[in-house]
Amino acid sequence: MASNRLGRTNDDIQRVLSELLRRIKDPRVHQGMLSVTRVETTGDLRYAKVWLSILGDVDEKQFKKGLKSSAGWLRHELGQVLDLRYTPELIFELDRSMEYGAHISKLLSDLEVTGKSEEENDD
């Protein structure tokens, strides 16, 4: 029962943070297309780890500084929207799964091209 509630809470936090991130005025945060890919909250709702995916060229150091400076405002707004006993402290991580997927796709296509050229050389 509790894990289902925690899952719903994670989904709610993800939905609200997606909306709030668009309202941040710090230019360090708006360097590319930003999306919240996953949220994991601890069982006591004290901490929430938020994974963000960014498309485009990003100065990662400046982006993290911008997020860190807006974390207090985000947490406050999150507490206003969601009715939770504790508003979790937000910990931001970059989600590199899209980059990793693109890298694997490129490797596979390179293997396919290499395999076809070897077949042609064998004939």
Jmol script that loads the backbone (N, CA, C; Angstrom):
load data "model"
ATOM      1  N   MET A   1       0.824  -1.200   0.000  1.00  0.00           N
ATOM      2  CA  MET A   1       0.000   0.000   0.000  1.00  0.00           C
ATOM      3  C   MET A   1       0.863   1.257   0.000  1.00  0.00           C
ATOM      4  N   ALA A   2       1.892   1.270   0.863  1.00  0.00           N
ATOM      5  CA  ALA A   2       2.729   2.466   0.970  1.00  0.00           C
ATOM      6  C   ALA A   2       3.516   2.712  -0.314  1.00  0.00           C
ATOM      7  N   SER A   3       3.975   1.640  -0.974  1.00  0.00           N
ATOM      8  CA  SER A   3       4.752   1.824  -2.195  1.00  0.00           C
ATOM      9  C   SER A   3       3.896   2.417  -3.309  1.00  0.00           C
ATOM     10  N   ASN A   4       2.608   2.064  -3.323  1.00  0.00           N
ATOM     11  CA  ASN A   4       1.702   2.636  -4.316  1.00  0.00           C
ATOM     12  C   ASN A   4       1.527   4.131  -4.063  1.00  0.00           C
ATOM     13  N   ARG A   5       1.410   4.512  -2.800  1.00  0.00           N
ATOM     14  CA  ARG A   5       1.272   5.924  -2.462  1.00  0.00           C
ATOM     15  C   ARG A   5       2.549   6.674  -2.809  1.00  0.00           C
ATOM     16  N   LEU A   6       3.688   6.065  -2.544  1.00  0.00           N
ATOM     17  CA  LEU A   6       4.967   6.689  -2.868  1.00  0.00           C
ATOM     18  C   LEU A   6       5.108   6.860  -4.383  1.00  0.00           C
ATOM     19  N   GLY A   7       4.652   5.893  -5.141  1.00  0.00           N
ATOM     20  CA  GLY A   7       4.678   6.004  -6.603  1.00  0.00           C
ATOM     21  C   GLY A   7       3.810   7.140  -7.108  1.00  0.00           C
ATOM     22  N   ARG A   8       2.620   7.290  -6.525  1.00  0.00           N
ATOM     23  CA  ARG A   8       1.741   8.399  -6.906  1.00  0.00           C
ATOM     24  C   ARG A   8       2.365   9.733  -6.524  1.00  0.00           C
ATOM     25  N   THR A   9       3.011   9.768  -5.354  1.00  0.00           N
ATOM     26  CA  THR A   9       3.676  10.997  -4.913  1.00  0.00           C
ATOM     27  C   THR A   9       4.804  11.357  -5.869  1.00  0.00           C
ATOM     28  N   ASN A  10       5.583  10.361  -6.283  1.00  0.00           N
ATOM     29  CA  ASN A  10       6.658  10.603  -7.254  1.00  0.00           C
ATOM     30  C   ASN A  10       6.102  11.161  -8.559  1.00  0.00           C
ATOM     31  N   ASP A  11       5.000  10.597  -9.026  1.00  0.00           N
ATOM     32  CA  ASP A  11       4.379  11.079 -10.264  1.00  0.00           C
ATOM     33  C   ASP A  11       3.881  12.510 -10.117  1.00  0.00           C
ATOM     34  N   ASP A  12       3.292  12.814  -8.957  1.00  0.00           N
ATOM     35  CA  ASP A  12       2.803  14.177  -8.716  1.00  0.00           C
ATOM     36  C   ASP A  12       3.949  15.174  -8.683  1.00  0.00           C
ATOM     37  N   ILE A  13       5.026  14.811  -8.000  1.00  0.00           N
ATOM     38  CA  ILE A  13       6.198  15.695  -7.933  1.00  0.00           C
ATOM     39  C   ILE A  13       6.761  15.915  -9.320  1.00  0.00           C
ATOM     40  N   GLN A  14       6.851  14.852 -10.120  1.00  0.00           N
ATOM     41  CA  GLN A  14       7.375  14.963 -11.481  1.00  0.00           C
ATOM     42  C   GLN A  14       6.510  15.901 -12.317  1.00  0.00           C
ATOM     43  N   ARG A  15       5.211  15.760 -12.230  1.00  0.00           N
ATOM     44  CA  ARG A  15       4.280  16.590 -13.004  1.00  0.00           C
ATOM     45  C   ARG A  15       4.399  18.061 -12.598  1.00  0.00           C
ATOM     46  N   VAL A  16       4.411  18.329 -11.303  1.00  0.00           N
ATOM     47  CA  VAL A  16       4.456  19.712 -10.825  1.00  0.00           C
ATOM     48  C   VAL A  16       5.814  20.340 -11.136  1.00  0.00           C
ATOM     49  N   LEU A  17       6.899  19.596 -10.949  1.00  0.00           N
ATOM     50  CA  LEU A  17       8.224  20.145 -11.245  1.00  0.00           C
ATOM     51  C   LEU A  17       8.388  20.448 -12.728  1.00  0.00           C
ATOM     52  N   SER A  18       7.799  19.631 -13.582  1.00  0.00           N
ATOM     53  CA  SER A  18       7.862  19.896 -15.025  1.00  0.00           C
ATOM     54  C   SER A  18       7.257  21.253 -15.348  1.00  0.00           C
ATOM     55  N   GLU A  19       6.153  21.565 -14.699  1.00  0.00           N
ATOM     56  CA  GLU A  19       5.512  22.859 -14.918  1.00  0.00           C
ATOM     57  C   GLU A  19       6.329  23.995 -14.301  1.00  0.00           C
ATOM     58  N   LEU A  20       6.849  23.776 -13.096  1.00  0.00           N
ATOM     59  CA  LEU A  20       7.587  24.823 -12.397  1.00  0.00           C
ATOM     60  C   LEU A  20       8.912  25.160 -13.073  1.00  0.00           C
ATOM     61  N   LEU A  21       9.561  24.165 -13.654  1.00  0.00           N
ATOM     62  CA  LEU A  21      10.861  24.411 -14.297  1.00  0.00           C
ATOM     63  C   LEU A  21      10.719  25.370 -15.477  1.00  0.00           C
ATOM     64  N   ARG A  22       9.559  25.390 -16.102  1.00  0.00           N
ATOM     65  CA  ARG A  22       9.331  26.322 -17.206  1.00  0.00           C
ATOM     66  C   ARG A  22       9.212  27.756 -16.722  1.00  0.00           C
ATOM     67  N   ARG A  23       8.853  27.931 -15.446  1.00  0.00           N
ATOM     68  CA  ARG A  23       8.642  29.273 -14.899  1.00  0.00           C
ATOM     69  C   ARG A  23       9.891  29.874 -14.265  1.00  0.00           C
ATOM     70  N   ILE A  24      10.974  29.123 -14.208  1.00  0.00           N
ATOM     71  CA  ILE A  24      12.220  29.652 -13.641  1.00  0.00           C
ATOM     72  C   ILE A  24      12.768  30.715 -14.582  1.00  0.00           C
ATOM     73  N   LYS A  25      13.206  31.830 -14.017  1.00  0.00           N
ATOM     74  CA  LYS A  25      13.690  32.940 -14.835  1.00  0.00           C
ATOM     75  C   LYS A  25      15.205  32.936 -14.994  1.00  0.00           C
ATOM     76  N   ASP A  26      15.903  32.026 -14.327  1.00  0.00           N
ATOM     77  CA  ASP A  26      17.358  31.961 -14.385  1.00  0.00           C
ATOM     78  C   ASP A  26      17.797  31.449 -15.763  1.00  0.00           C
ATOM     79  N   PRO A  27      18.570  32.245 -16.528  1.00  0.00           N
ATOM     80  CA  PRO A  27      18.987  31.806 -17.867  1.00  0.00           C
ATOM     81  C   PRO A  27      19.924  30.597 -17.849  1.00  0.00           C
ATOM     82  N   ARG A  28      20.558  30.327 -16.715  1.00  0.00           N
ATOM     83  CA  ARG A  28      21.447  29.162 -16.632  1.00  0.00           C
ATOM     84  C   ARG A  28      20.658  27.862 -16.735  1.00  0.00           C
ATOM     85  N   VAL A  29      19.394  27.900 -16.341  1.00  0.00           N
ATOM     86  CA  VAL A  29      18.553  26.702 -16.375  1.00  0.00           C
ATOM     87  C   VAL A  29      17.966  26.478 -17.760  1.00  0.00           C
ATOM     88  N   HIS A  30      17.718  27.547 -18.498  1.00  0.00           N
ATOM     89  CA  HIS A  30      17.081  27.442 -19.814  1.00  0.00           C
ATOM     90  C   HIS A  30      18.132  27.420 -20.923  1.00  0.00           C
ATOM     91  N   GLN A  31      18.967  26.414 -20.936  1.00  0.00           N
ATOM     92  CA  GLN A  31      20.003  26.289 -21.962  1.00  0.00           C
ATOM     93  C   GLN A  31      19.589  25.350 -23.080  1.00  0.00           C
ATOM     94  N   GLY A  32      18.598  24.564 -22.891  1.00  0.00           N
ATOM     95  CA  GLY A  32      18.140  23.613 -23.893  1.00  0.00           C
ATOM     96  C   GLY A  32      16.746  23.145 -23.516  1.00  0.00           C
ATOM     97  N   MET A  33      16.260  22.152 -24.244  1.00  0.00           N
ATOM     98  CA  MET A  33      14.952  21.604 -23.920  1.00  0.00           C
ATOM     99  C   MET A  33      15.090  20.704 -22.696  1.00  0.00           C
ATOM    100  N   LEU A  34      14.335  20.988 -21.663  1.00  0.00           N
ATOM    101  CA  LEU A  34      14.471  20.334 -20.373  1.00  0.00           C
ATOM    102  C   LEU A  34      13.230  19.509 -20.065  1.00  0.00           C
ATOM    103  N   SER A  35      13.452  18.280 -19.562  1.00  0.00           N
ATOM    104  CA  SER A  35      12.315  17.467 -19.134  1.00  0.00           C
ATOM    105  C   SER A  35      12.705  16.654 -17.906  1.00  0.00           C
ATOM    106  N   VAL A  36      11.726  16.429 -17.049  1.00  0.00           N
ATOM    107  CA  VAL A  36      11.917  15.618 -15.842  1.00  0.00           C
ATOM    108  C   VAL A  36      11.617  14.184 -16.246  1.00  0.00           C
ATOM    109  N   THR A  37      12.626  13.322 -16.175  1.00  0.00           N
ATOM    110  CA  THR A  37      12.434  11.945 -16.629  1.00  0.00           C
ATOM    111  C   THR A  37      12.015  11.005 -15.512  1.00  0.00           C
ATOM    112  N   ARG A  38      12.433  11.298 -14.272  1.00  0.00           N
ATOM    113  CA  ARG A  38      12.111  10.377 -13.179  1.00  0.00           C
ATOM    114  C   ARG A  38      12.279  11.096 -11.855  1.00  0.00           C
ATOM    115  N   VAL A  39      11.493  10.694 -10.874  1.00  0.00           N
ATOM    116  CA  VAL A  39      11.612  11.198  -9.506  1.00  0.00           C
ATOM    117  C   VAL A  39      11.561  10.002  -8.573  1.00  0.00           C
ATOM    118  N   GLU A  40      12.493   9.944  -7.625  1.00  0.00           N
ATOM    119  CA  GLU A  40      12.495   8.910  -6.591  1.00  0.00           C
ATOM    120  C   GLU A  40      12.527   9.604  -5.240  1.00  0.00           C
ATOM    121  N   THR A  41      11.510   9.372  -4.443  1.00  0.00           N
ATOM    122  CA  THR A  41      11.404   9.981  -3.130  1.00  0.00           C
ATOM    123  C   THR A  41      11.699   8.937  -2.068  1.00  0.00           C
ATOM    124  N   THR A  42      12.380   9.367  -1.003  1.00  0.00           N
ATOM    125  CA  THR A  42      12.631   8.442   0.100  1.00  0.00           C
ATOM    126  C   THR A  42      11.311   8.152   0.805  1.00  0.00           C
ATOM    127  N   GLY A  43      11.264   7.065   1.543  1.00  0.00           N
ATOM    128  CA  GLY A  43      10.037   6.637   2.210  1.00  0.00           C
ATOM    129  C   GLY A  43       9.497   7.642   3.209  1.00  0.00           C
ATOM    130  N   ASP A  44      10.384   8.426   3.825  1.00  0.00           N
ATOM    131  CA  ASP A  44       9.930   9.420   4.797  1.00  0.00           C
ATOM    132  C   ASP A  44       9.630  10.776   4.156  1.00  0.00           C
ATOM    133  N   LEU A  45       9.710  10.870   2.844  1.00  0.00           N
ATOM    134  CA  LEU A  45       9.428  12.077   2.060  1.00  0.00           C
ATOM    135  C   LEU A  45      10.338  13.247   2.405  1.00  0.00           C
ATOM    136  N   ARG A  46      11.528  12.974   2.892  1.00  0.00           N
ATOM    137  CA  ARG A  46      12.460  14.050   3.227  1.00  0.00           C
ATOM    138  C   ARG A  46      13.303  14.475   2.029  1.00  0.00           C
ATOM    139  N   TYR A  47      13.600  13.539   1.131  1.00  0.00           N
ATOM    140  CA  TYR A  47      14.454  13.821  -0.022  1.00  0.00           C
ATOM    141  C   TYR A  47      13.808  13.260  -1.282  1.00  0.00           C
ATOM    142  N   ALA A  48      13.981  13.993  -2.366  1.00  0.00           N
ATOM    143  CA  ALA A  48      13.512  13.527  -3.669  1.00  0.00           C
ATOM    144  C   ALA A  48      14.639  13.720  -4.668  1.00  0.00           C
ATOM    145  N   LYS A  49      15.048  12.641  -5.307  1.00  0.00           N
ATOM    146  CA  LYS A  49      16.062  12.713  -6.350  1.00  0.00           C
ATOM    147  C   LYS A  49      15.338  12.873  -7.672  1.00  0.00           C
ATOM    148  N   VAL A  50      15.687  13.940  -8.391  1.00  0.00           N
ATOM    149  CA  VAL A  50      15.005  14.308  -9.628  1.00  0.00           C
ATOM    150  C   VAL A  50      15.990  14.171 -10.778  1.00  0.00           C
ATOM    151  N   TRP A  51      15.648  13.331 -11.763  1.00  0.00           N
ATOM    152  CA  TRP A  51      16.492  13.164 -12.941  1.00  0.00           C
ATOM    153  C   TRP A  51      15.966  14.041 -14.055  1.00  0.00           C
ATOM    154  N   LEU A  52      16.868  14.833 -14.634  1.00  0.00           N
ATOM    155  CA  LEU A  52      16.515  15.764 -15.709  1.00  0.00           C
ATOM    156  C   LEU A  52      17.250  15.387 -16.978  1.00  0.00           C
ATOM    157  N   SER A  53      16.554  15.455 -18.084  1.00  0.00           N
ATOM    158  CA  SER A  53      17.139  15.214 -19.391  1.00  0.00           C
ATOM    159  C   SER A  53      17.148  16.532 -20.155  1.00  0.00           C
ATOM    160  N   ILE A  54      18.286  16.851 -20.777  1.00  0.00           N
ATOM    161  CA  ILE A  54      18.424  18.113 -21.494  1.00  0.00           C
ATOM    162  C   ILE A  54      18.846  17.826 -22.920  1.00  0.00           C
ATOM    163  N   LEU A  55      18.146  18.441 -23.869  1.00  0.00           N
ATOM    164  CA  LEU A  55      18.509  18.338 -25.270  1.00  0.00           C
ATOM    165  C   LEU A  55      19.179  19.633 -25.688  1.00  0.00           C
ATOM    166  N   GLY A  56      20.314  19.527 -26.338  1.00  0.00           N
ATOM    167  CA  GLY A  56      21.030  20.708 -26.805  1.00  0.00           C
ATOM    168  C   GLY A  56      22.354  20.860 -26.086  1.00  0.00           C
ATOM    169  N   ASP A  57      23.111  21.864 -26.500  1.00  0.00           N
ATOM    170  CA  ASP A  57      24.398  22.145 -25.870  1.00  0.00           C
ATOM    171  C   ASP A  57      24.174  22.816 -24.527  1.00  0.00           C
ATOM    172  N   VAL A  58      24.782  22.248 -23.491  1.00  0.00           N
ATOM    173  CA  VAL A  58      24.558  22.739 -22.137  1.00  0.00           C
ATOM    174  C   VAL A  58      25.888  22.876 -21.418  1.00  0.00           C
ATOM    175  N   ASP A  59      26.069  24.008 -20.740  1.00  0.00           N
ATOM    176  CA  ASP A  59      27.185  24.168 -19.822  1.00  0.00           C
ATOM    177  C   ASP A  59      26.730  23.544 -18.509  1.00  0.00           C
ATOM    178  N   GLU A  60      27.137  22.292 -18.289  1.00  0.00           N
ATOM    179  CA  GLU A  60      26.623  21.499 -17.172  1.00  0.00           C
ATOM    180  C   GLU A  60      26.885  22.153 -15.815  1.00  0.00           C
ATOM    181  N   LYS A  61      28.043  22.745 -15.655  1.00  0.00           N
ATOM    182  CA  LYS A  61      28.396  23.373 -14.383  1.00  0.00           C
ATOM    183  C   LYS A  61      27.461  24.547 -14.083  1.00  0.00           C
ATOM    184  N   GLN A  62      27.231  25.404 -15.073  1.00  0.00           N
ATOM    185  CA  GLN A  62      26.342  26.547 -14.890  1.00  0.00           C
ATOM    186  C   GLN A  62      24.891  26.091 -14.705  1.00  0.00           C
ATOM    187  N   PHE A  63      24.504  25.034 -15.414  1.00  0.00           N
ATOM    188  CA  PHE A  63      23.154  24.505 -15.297  1.00  0.00           C
ATOM    189  C   PHE A  63      22.894  24.030 -13.868  1.00  0.00           C
ATOM    190  N   LYS A  64      23.839  23.290 -13.301  1.00  0.00           N
ATOM    191  CA  LYS A  64      23.676  22.793 -11.938  1.00  0.00           C
ATOM    192  C   LYS A  64      23.657  23.934 -10.924  1.00  0.00           C
ATOM    193  N   LYS A  65      24.473  24.973 -11.163  1.00  0.00           N
ATOM    194  CA  LYS A  65      24.446  26.135 -10.272  1.00  0.00           C
ATOM    195  C   LYS A  65      23.091  26.819 -10.317  1.00  0.00           C
ATOM    196  N   GLY A  66      22.526  26.942 -11.517  1.00  0.00           N
ATOM    197  CA  GLY A  66      21.212  27.551 -11.666  1.00  0.00           C
ATOM    198  C   GLY A  66      20.130  26.750 -10.961  1.00  0.00           C
ATOM    199  N   LEU A  67      20.201  25.426 -11.086  1.00  0.00           N
ATOM    200  CA  LEU A  67      19.225  24.574 -10.404  1.00  0.00           C
ATOM    201  C   LEU A  67      19.364  24.679  -8.893  1.00  0.00           C
ATOM    202  N   LYS A  68      20.604  24.694  -8.430  1.00  0.00           N
ATOM    203  CA  LYS A  68      20.840  24.762  -6.987  1.00  0.00           C
ATOM    204  C   LYS A  68      20.304  26.074  -6.415  1.00  0.00           C
ATOM    205  N   SER A  69      20.482  27.169  -7.153  1.00  0.00           N
ATOM    206  CA  SER A  69      19.993  28.450  -6.669  1.00  0.00           C
ATOM    207  C   SER A  69      18.470  28.537  -6.716  1.00  0.00           C
ATOM    208  N   SER A  70      17.815  27.787  -7.590  1.00  0.00           N
ATOM    209  CA  SER A  70      16.357  27.816  -7.668  1.00  0.00           C
ATOM    210  C   SER A  70      15.700  26.713  -6.854  1.00  0.00           C
ATOM    211  N   ALA A  71      16.480  25.845  -6.213  1.00  0.00           N
ATOM    212  CA  ALA A  71      15.912  24.704  -5.491  1.00  0.00           C
ATOM    213  C   ALA A  71      14.984  25.138  -4.359  1.00  0.00           C
ATOM    214  N   GLY A  72      15.333  26.198  -3.660  1.00  0.00           N
ATOM    215  CA  GLY A  72      14.482  26.669  -2.571  1.00  0.00           C
ATOM    216  C   GLY A  72      13.125  27.142  -3.068  1.00  0.00           C
ATOM    217  N   TRP A  73      13.130  27.914  -4.158  1.00  0.00           N
ATOM    218  CA  TRP A  73      11.874  28.380  -4.733  1.00  0.00           C
ATOM    219  C   TRP A  73      11.048  27.205  -5.238  1.00  0.00           C
ATOM    220  N   LEU A  74      11.708  26.243  -5.907  1.00  0.00           N
ATOM    221  CA  LEU A  74      10.991  25.070  -6.419  1.00  0.00           C
ATOM    222  C   LEU A  74      10.354  24.280  -5.273  1.00  0.00           C
ATOM    223  N   ARG A  75      11.100  24.121  -4.192  1.00  0.00           N
ATOM    224  CA  ARG A  75      10.586  23.366  -3.049  1.00  0.00           C
ATOM    225  C   ARG A  75       9.396  24.095  -2.425  1.00  0.00           C
ATOM    226  N   HIS A  76       9.491  25.401  -2.303  1.00  0.00           N
ATOM    227  CA  HIS A  76       8.387  26.187  -1.751  1.00  0.00           C
ATOM    228  C   HIS A  76       7.137  26.060  -2.609  1.00  0.00           C
ATOM    229  N   GLU A  77       7.295  26.225  -3.906  1.00  0.00           N
ATOM    230  CA  GLU A  77       6.149  26.123  -4.815  1.00  0.00           C
ATOM    231  C   GLU A  77       5.574  24.710  -4.831  1.00  0.00           C
ATOM    232  N   LEU A  78       6.436  23.724  -4.737  1.00  0.00           N
ATOM    233  CA  LEU A  78       5.996  22.331  -4.683  1.00  0.00           C
ATOM    234  C   LEU A  78       5.146  22.104  -3.438  1.00  0.00           C
ATOM    235  N   GLY A  79       5.575  22.674  -2.309  1.00  0.00           N
ATOM    236  CA  GLY A  79       4.816  22.556  -1.073  1.00  0.00           C
ATOM    237  C   GLY A  79       3.467  23.247  -1.144  1.00  0.00           C
ATOM    238  N   GLN A  80       3.376  24.333  -1.927  1.00  0.00           N
ATOM    239  CA  GLN A  80       2.107  25.042  -2.085  1.00  0.00           C
ATOM    240  C   GLN A  80       1.104  24.225  -2.895  1.00  0.00           C
ATOM    241  N   VAL A  81       1.601  23.499  -3.888  1.00  0.00           N
ATOM    242  CA  VAL A  81       0.714  22.756  -4.789  1.00  0.00           C
ATOM    243  C   VAL A  81       0.319  21.396  -4.200  1.00  0.00           C
ATOM    244  N   LEU A  82       1.304  20.679  -3.640  1.00  0.00           N
ATOM    245  CA  LEU A  82       1.046  19.334  -3.124  1.00  0.00           C
ATOM    246  C   LEU A  82       0.805  19.397  -1.621  1.00  0.00           C
ATOM    247  N   ASP A  83      -0.143  18.633  -1.162  1.00  0.00           N
ATOM    248  CA  ASP A  83      -0.466  18.584   0.260  1.00  0.00           C
ATOM    249  C   ASP A  83       0.264  17.402   0.889  1.00  0.00           C
ATOM    250  N   LEU A  84       1.537  17.621   1.246  1.00  0.00           N
ATOM    251  CA  LEU A  84       2.353  16.580   1.854  1.00  0.00           C
ATOM    252  C   LEU A  84       2.741  17.003   3.266  1.00  0.00           C
ATOM    253  N   ARG A  85       2.979  16.027   4.118  1.00  0.00           N
ATOM    254  CA  ARG A  85       3.417  16.348   5.472  1.00  0.00           C
ATOM    255  C   ARG A  85       4.749  17.080   5.439  1.00  0.00           C
ATOM    256  N   TYR A  86       5.669  16.565   4.641  1.00  0.00           N
ATOM    257  CA  TYR A  86       6.971  17.199   4.455  1.00  0.00           C
ATOM    258  C   TYR A  86       7.173  17.454   2.970  1.00  0.00           C
ATOM    259  N   THR A  87       7.670  18.620   2.648  1.00  0.00           N
ATOM    260  CA  THR A  87       8.044  18.876   1.263  1.00  0.00           C
ATOM    261  C   THR A  87       9.489  18.416   1.115  1.00  0.00           C
ATOM    262  N   PRO A  88       9.758  17.484   0.221  1.00  0.00           N
ATOM    263  CA  PRO A  88      11.100  16.908   0.145  1.00  0.00           C
ATOM    264  C   PRO A  88      12.151  17.899  -0.355  1.00  0.00           C
ATOM    265  N   GLU A  89      13.365  17.715   0.141  1.00  0.00           N
ATOM    266  CA  GLU A  89      14.505  18.464  -0.380  1.00  0.00           C
ATOM    267  C   GLU A  89      14.843  17.873  -1.737  1.00  0.00           C
ATOM    268  N   LEU A  90      15.055  18.734  -2.719  1.00  0.00           N
ATOM    269  CA  LEU A  90      15.258  18.287  -4.092  1.00  0.00           C
ATOM    270  C   LEU A  90      16.734  18.103  -4.393  1.00  0.00           C
ATOM    271  N   ILE A  91      17.076  16.950  -4.926  1.00  0.00           N
ATOM    272  CA  ILE A  91      18.432  16.639  -5.357  1.00  0.00           C
ATOM    273  C   ILE A  91      18.357  16.369  -6.858  1.00  0.00           C
ATOM    274  N   PHE A  92      19.073  17.176  -7.629  1.00  0.00           N
ATOM    275  CA  PHE A  92      18.985  17.079  -9.084  1.00  0.00           C
ATOM    276  C   PHE A  92      20.148  16.267  -9.647  1.00  0.00           C
ATOM    277  N   GLU A  93      19.820  15.395 -10.595  1.00  0.00           N
ATOM    278  CA  GLU A  93      20.801  14.597 -11.328  1.00  0.00           C
ATOM    279  C   GLU A  93      20.489  14.711 -12.813  1.00  0.00           C
ATOM    280  N   LEU A  94      21.529  14.660 -13.629  1.00  0.00           N
ATOM    281  CA  LEU A  94      21.317  14.669 -15.079  1.00  0.00           C
ATOM    282  C   LEU A  94      21.120  13.239 -15.573  1.00  0.00           C
ATOM    283  N   ASP A  95      20.102  13.046 -16.370  1.00  0.00           N
ATOM    284  CA  ASP A  95      19.791  11.745 -16.945  1.00  0.00           C
ATOM    285  C   ASP A  95      20.445  11.668 -18.313  1.00  0.00           C
ATOM    286  N   ARG A  96      21.389  10.800 -18.454  1.00  0.00           N
ATOM    287  CA  ARG A  96      22.142  10.671 -19.702  1.00  0.00           C
ATOM    288  C   ARG A  96      21.683   9.474 -20.543  1.00  0.00           C
ATOM    289  N   SER A  97      20.505   8.972 -20.272  1.00  0.00           N
ATOM    290  CA  SER A  97      20.039   7.781 -20.982  1.00  0.00           C
ATOM    291  C   SER A  97      19.813   8.049 -22.472  1.00  0.00           C
ATOM    292  N   MET A  98      19.381   9.258 -22.832  1.00  0.00           N
ATOM    293  CA  MET A  98      19.178   9.561 -24.253  1.00  0.00           C
ATOM    294  C   MET A  98      20.516   9.595 -24.990  1.00  0.00           C
ATOM    295  N   GLU A  99      21.520  10.200 -24.365  1.00  0.00           N
ATOM    296  CA  GLU A  99      22.859  10.222 -24.970  1.00  0.00           C
ATOM    297  C   GLU A  99      23.396   8.809 -25.105  1.00  0.00           C
ATOM    298  N   TYR A 100      23.204   8.008 -24.069  1.00  0.00           N
ATOM    299  CA  TYR A 100      23.683   6.627 -24.077  1.00  0.00           C
ATOM    300  C   TYR A 100      22.973   5.820 -25.164  1.00  0.00           C
ATOM    301  N   GLY A 101      21.653   6.007 -25.282  1.00  0.00           N
ATOM    302  CA  GLY A 101      20.888   5.313 -26.316  1.00  0.00           C
ATOM    303  C   GLY A 101      21.338   5.693 -27.717  1.00  0.00           C
ATOM    304  N   ALA A 102      21.627   6.988 -27.913  1.00  0.00           N
ATOM    305  CA  ALA A 102      22.105   7.438 -29.222  1.00  0.00           C
ATOM    306  C   ALA A 102      23.476   6.840 -29.517  1.00  0.00           C
ATOM    307  N   HIS A 103      24.320   6.750 -28.512  1.00  0.00           N
ATOM    308  CA  HIS A 103      25.648   6.164 -28.685  1.00  0.00           C
ATOM    309  C   HIS A 103      25.541   4.687 -29.065  1.00  0.00           C
ATOM    310  N   ILE A 104      24.689   3.936 -28.380  1.00  0.00           N
ATOM    311  CA  ILE A 104      24.501   2.511 -28.679  1.00  0.00           C
ATOM    312  C   ILE A 104      23.926   2.338 -30.079  1.00  0.00           C
ATOM    313  N   SER A 105      22.976   3.178 -30.446  1.00  0.00           N
ATOM    314  CA  SER A 105      22.385   3.108 -31.784  1.00  0.00           C
ATOM    315  C   SER A 105      23.443   3.342 -32.859  1.00  0.00           C
ATOM    316  N   LYS A 106      24.332   4.315 -32.618  1.00  0.00           N
ATOM    317  CA  LYS A 106      25.402   4.598 -33.573  1.00  0.00           C
ATOM    318  C   LYS A 106      26.353   3.408 -33.682  1.00  0.00           C
ATOM    319  N   LEU A 107      26.690   2.808 -32.543  1.00  0.00           N
ATOM    320  CA  LEU A 107      27.572   1.636 -32.565  1.00  0.00           C
ATOM    321  C   LEU A 107      26.946   0.486 -33.346  1.00  0.00           C
ATOM    322  N   LEU A 108      25.654   0.266 -33.145  1.00  0.00           N
ATOM    323  CA  LEU A 108      24.977  -0.816 -33.854  1.00  0.00           C
ATOM    324  C   LEU A 108      24.907  -0.558 -35.355  1.00  0.00           C
ATOM    325  N   SER A 109      24.648   0.686 -35.728  1.00  0.00           N
ATOM    326  CA  SER A 109      24.594   0.991 -37.161  1.00  0.00           C
ATOM    327  C   SER A 109      25.990   0.877 -37.783  1.00  0.00           C
ATOM    328  N   ASP A 110      27.033   1.243 -37.039  1.00  0.00           N
ATOM    329  CA  ASP A 110      28.399   1.077 -37.536  1.00  0.00           C
ATOM    330  C   ASP A 110      28.734  -0.399 -37.727  1.00  0.00           C
ATOM    331  N   LEU A 111      28.281  -1.228 -36.791  1.00  0.00           N
ATOM    332  CA  LEU A 111      28.505  -2.672 -36.915  1.00  0.00           C
ATOM    333  C   LEU A 111      27.773  -3.234 -38.124  1.00  0.00           C
ATOM    334  N   GLU A 112      26.576  -2.751 -38.357  1.00  0.00           N
ATOM    335  CA  GLU A 112      25.784  -3.219 -39.491  1.00  0.00           C
ATOM    336  C   GLU A 112      26.470  -2.855 -40.804  1.00  0.00           C
ATOM    337  N   VAL A 113      26.974  -1.627 -40.899  1.00  0.00           N
ATOM    338  CA  VAL A 113      27.664  -1.183 -42.107  1.00  0.00           C
ATOM    339  C   VAL A 113      28.945  -1.992 -42.301  1.00  0.00           C
ATOM    340  N   THR A 114      29.681  -2.216 -41.213  1.00  0.00           N
ATOM    341  CA  THR A 114      30.921  -2.988 -41.286  1.00  0.00           C
ATOM    342  C   THR A 114      30.640  -4.425 -41.708  1.00  0.00           C
ATOM    343  N   GLY A 115      29.558  -5.005 -41.153  1.00  0.00           N
ATOM    344  CA  GLY A 115      29.188  -6.376 -41.500  1.00  0.00           C
ATOM    345  C   GLY A 115      28.810  -6.506 -42.964  1.00  0.00           C
ATOM    346  N   LYS A 116      28.091  -5.540 -43.503  1.00  0.00           N
ATOM    347  CA  LYS A 116      27.687  -5.576 -44.906  1.00  0.00           C
ATOM    348  C   LYS A 116      28.895  -5.427 -45.824  1.00  0.00           C
ATOM    349  N   SER A 117      29.840  -4.558 -45.451  1.00  0.00           N
ATOM    350  CA  SER A 117      31.009  -4.382 -46.312  1.00  0.00           C
ATOM    351  C   SER A 117      31.894  -5.613 -46.282  1.00  0.00           C
ATOM    352  N   GLU A 118      31.971  -6.319 -45.155  1.00  0.00           N
ATOM    353  CA  GLU A 118      32.750  -7.568 -45.094  1.00  0.00           C
ATOM    354  C   GLU A 118      32.107  -8.657 -45.917  1.00  0.00           C
ATOM    355  N   GLU A 119      30.761  -8.722 -45.926  1.00  0.00           N
ATOM    356  CA  GLU A 119      30.053  -9.704 -46.746  1.00  0.00           C
ATOM    357  C   GLU A 119      30.321  -9.470 -48.221  1.00  0.00           C
ATOM    358  N   GLU A 120      30.330  -8.187 -48.638  1.00  0.00           N
ATOM    359  CA  GLU A 120      30.582  -7.860 -50.031  1.00  0.00           C
ATOM    360  C   GLU A 120      32.012  -8.217 -50.419  1.00  0.00           C
ATOM    361  N   ASN A 121      32.957  -8.052 -49.507  1.00  0.00           N
ATOM    362  CA  ASN A 121      34.359  -8.398 -49.779  1.00  0.00           C
ATOM    363  C   ASN A 121      34.544  -9.892 -49.867  1.00  0.00           C
ATOM    364  N   ASP A 122      33.760 -10.672 -49.105  1.00  0.00           N
ATOM    365  CA  ASP A 122      33.863 -12.133 -49.147  1.00  0.00           C
ATOM    366  C   ASP A 122      33.336 -12.685 -50.461  1.00  0.00           C
ATOM    367  N   ASP A 123      32.382 -12.022 -51.071  1.00  0.00           N
ATOM    368  CA  ASP A 123      31.782 -12.519 -52.327  1.00  0.00           C
ATOM    369  C   ASP A 123      32.681 -12.249 -53.441  1.00  0.00           C
TER     370      ASP A 123
END
end "model"
wireframe off; spacefill off
backbone 0.3
color backbone group
